[in-house]
Amino acid sequence: MKKITVFLAILIISKSLDAEQFNKGVCIQSLSMSEILIQDSSYYFLGFKDAMLYYNMDIPHAIFGFVLGGFAVLGVALTSSPEPYFNAKTIKYSKNSNLFYNKDYIAGYRKAARKKNIRATFLGWSIWTMLFIFVILS
């Protein structure tokens, strides 16, 4: 959404300036379009990296998956929306605490943390299934 907004702003500015001034870069002096895209994506990857390193809800989700099985996996996949400012380990160790309210950072953080939640819940369900099969076969 932000990329489209920046593009539309450039388009509107370009219509108000003549083509010669626009080509000289009068309207955009601080950042080029590629730098804006790189900057936005780097916040996303910082959030993704922080969640992979510091998000630590594996054990509770594994227990949740063990107890409720496939329903837990489905529930976590549909409703999980972890935030960096609710996780004590992320707050304590992350060097990016100034980005906790940046929407790109939060999007990356949520993506990685949700993957970890689903993985842990599925692991709990898998352990239950293996134990169930072991008990049936013995």
LOKE-321659 format. One record per atom (N, C-alpha, C): y, z, x; residue in one letter. Coordinates in steps of 0.001 Angstrom, whole numbers, plus 500000, padded with zeros to 6 digits. Layout:
# residues N
YZXa ...
END
This chain:
# residues 138
498807500000500819m 500000500000500000m 501248500000500857m 501227500804501936k 502378500892502817k 502630499562503529k 501530498881503889k 501651497605504583k 502316496560503679k 501941496584502406i 502529495640501458i 504003495950501254i 504345497235501163t 505740497633500978t 506597497182502153t 506080497378503368v 506826496954504563v 506998495443504558v 505942494714504182f 506022493263504139f 507054492799503117f 507062493439501931l 508038493059500910l 509457493381501352l 509636494500502049a 510963494849502551a 511435493810503568a 510538493373504419i 510889492337505398i 511235491041504678i 510475490705503646l 510733489490502894l 512093489537502201l 512426490676501606i 513723490820500929i 514864490737501926i 514700491399503072i 515748491353504097i 515897489941504632i 514769489247504791s 514844487894505335s 515581486945504394s 515500487178503105k 516212486326502147k 517723486575502214k 518120487823502551s 519548488125502597s 520194487677503910s 519409487526504963l 519939487031506233l 519630485546506351l 520389484864507134d 520028483464507348d 518860483407508343d 518189482290508373a 516951482158509146a 517179482397510636a 518322482008511153e 518583482172512574e 518667483650512949e 519352484451512148q 519448485882512427q 518090486569512282q 517322486140511283f 516004486750511069f 515079486464512242f 515094485254512764n 514245484895513891n 514627485647515152n 515890486045515282k 516319486823516435k 515892488282516318k 515398488703515169g 514929490072514995g 516028491041514623g 517043490587513914v 518144491466513539v 517669492559512592v 516770492227511673c 516382493196510647c 515360494216511155c 514544493864512140i 513555494802512668i 513774494902514169i 514379495988514573q 514640496163515994q 513735497211516626q 513266498180515849s 512504499269516456s 511000498977516512s 510427498435515450l 508984498199515411l 508679496796514913l 507711496165515533s 507230494895515000s 506149495199513965s 505728494212513216m 504728494418512165m 503405494882512766m 502987494328513903s 501723494740514505s 501772496193514969s 502927496643515476e 503058498041515889e 502974498976514690e 503510498573513552i 503430499394512343i 501978499516511908i 501217498428511927l 499820498460511518l 498991499302512480l 499248499186513783i 498525499983514769i 498844501457514591i 500092501782514335q 500487503171514163q 499807503774512937q 499765503065511824d 499119503576510619d 497627503780510839d 496961502821511478s 495528502941511672s 495197504035512678s 496077504316513635s 495781505363514601s 495781506732513935s 496615506961512941y 496582508219512195y 495258508355511458y 494771507263510896y 493487507270510207y 492367507675511171y 492345507073512350f 491288507376513310f 491416508781513883f 492646509301514001l 492814510694514426l 492208511642513398l 492438511377512117g 491848512196511070g 490333512098511059g 489824510884511234f 488379510665511271f 487758511442512422f 488388511359513597k 487883512049514784k 487920513562514611k 489003514088514057d 489099515534513855d 488031516046512898d 487759515303511854a 486717515727510907a 485348515696511573a 485088514680512384m 483798514603513059m 483629515746514063m 484719516171514685l 484629517229515685l 484677518632515083l 485520518854514098y 485829520217513682y 485389520594512267y 485050519652511422y 484661519994510056y 483273520623510092y 483124521821509531n 481901522588509748n 481299523150508466n 481072522329507483m 480458522790506238m 479022522274506102m 478326522108507206d 476975521539507174d 475956522487506557d 475959523741506967i 474954524693506491i 475076524940504978i 476270525210504448p 476361525400502994p 475915524169502195p 476242522980502689h 475832521774501967h 474329521530502089h 473736521893503224a 472291521751503371a 471570522699502405a 472084523918502266i 471496524869501313i 471665524346499887i 472822523823499613f 473113523245498298f 472127522113497981f 471877521254498959g 470930520161498778g 469502520653498624g 469146521723499343f 467798522290499249f 467557522862497856f 468578523529497311v 468420524194496014v 468453523198494854v 469409522261494872l 469598521375493727l 469075519950493916l 468672519606495111g 468053518308495355g 468983517123495181g 468463516085494540g 469207514834494360g 470471514996493540g 470486515979492637f 471701516229491865f 472841516677492774f 472501517455493788a 473525517911494733a 474071516742495544a 473201515856495979v 473653514684496753v 474595513838495909v 474223513600494675l 475067512820493775l 476399513536493513l 476345514841493280g 477562515606493032g 478497515613494220g 477946515786495409v 478779515786496614v 479365514402496854v 478585513366496631a 479075512004496849a 480225511667495898a 480180512183494685l 481207511846493706l 482425512760493748l 482248514017494135t 483351514970493991t 483892515532495289t 483278515280496407s 483728515869497668s 485070515292498095s 486039516169498320s 487365515758498774s 487930516807499731s 487342516921500927p 487760517966501861p 489158517709502433p 489879518777502667e 491232518701503227e 491257519408504577e 492033518919505538p 492057519551506860p 492674520948506864p 493595521211505951y 494280522503505968y 493506523583505231y 492289523292504732f 491434524304504137f 490279524690505051f 490157524062506199n 489056524317507107n 489574525101508310n 489085526313508488a 489600527195509541a 489377526627510940a 488232525997511169k 487948525452512498k 488882524287512826k 489166523452511844t 490097522342512067t 491493522877512364t 491928523874511614i 493256524459511840i 493336525071513229i 492274525745513651k 492291526452514934k 492246525503516131k 491419524468516086y 491171523650517277y 491867522293517299y 492266521778516172s 492867520444516153s 494260520460516758s 494546519449517567k 495882519293518149k 496794518477517237k 496262518051516113n 497009517182515198n 497448517914513938n 497754519188514046s 498114519957512850s 499414519464512219s 500240518788512989n 501469518221512415n 501186517019511513n 499963516485511546l 499601515328510721l 498790515709509487l 498615517006509214f 497766517438508108f 498254516940506755f 499494516541506650y 500020516050505374y 500329514553505413y 499916513868506475n 500069512418506572n 498944511765505770n 499293510831504897k 498273510261503996k 497215509454504746k 497568508790505831d 496576508037506596d 495630508981507336d 496173510046507903y 495360511050508584y 494383511685507594y 494875512055506422i 494033512692505414i 492946511728504924i 493271510452504795a 492265509468504364a 491124509389505375a 491445509343506659g 490414509322507694g 489610510607507732g 490300511738507574y 489636513040507575y 488664513146506404y 489117512749505221r 488259512829504036r 487027511945504181r 487206510755504738k 486094509811504888k 485001510414505782k 485391510937506935a 484407511495507864a 483795512781507325a 484616513644506738a 484102514915506214a 483170514678505030a 483496513717504185r 482619513394503053r 481271512875503559r 481298512045504600k 480038511556505174k 479199512718505701k 479856513673506367k 479126514833506879k 478557515664505734k 479311515821504649n 478827516579503490n 477604515919502879n 477671514615502679i 476560513886502069i 475327513941502972i 475548513772504260r 474441513809505216r 473748515180505207r 474530516246505208a 473956517597505220a 473226517894503910a 473805517479502792t 473167517705501498t 471859516927501406t 471868515699501878f 470654514888501874f 469591515505502788f 470013516072503913l 469080516733504820l 468409517919504119l 469187518718503380g 468618519837502634g 467608519370501604g 467944518295500903w 467021517739499913w 465762517206500599w 465902516581501745s 464758516047502485s 463836517164502944s 464399518273503399i 463581519410503822i 462792519956502635i 463444520072501489w 462756520548500288w 461612519603499918w 461869518314499983t 460848517321499635t 459661517403500592t 459932517532501867m 458844517635502845m 458027518907502624m 458698520020502338l 457970521256502052l 457125521130500786l 457685520485499785f 456960520279498527f 455711519434498763f 455835518358499508i 454682517497499812i 453648518260500632i 454113519059501598f 453205519838502428f 452415520831501585f 453069521484500635v 452392522459499774v 451391521752498856v 451746520593498337i 450853519843497436i 449617519360498195i 449817518875499434l 448694518310500197l 447799519395500809l 448286520613500925s 447440521638501574s 446642522451500595s 
END
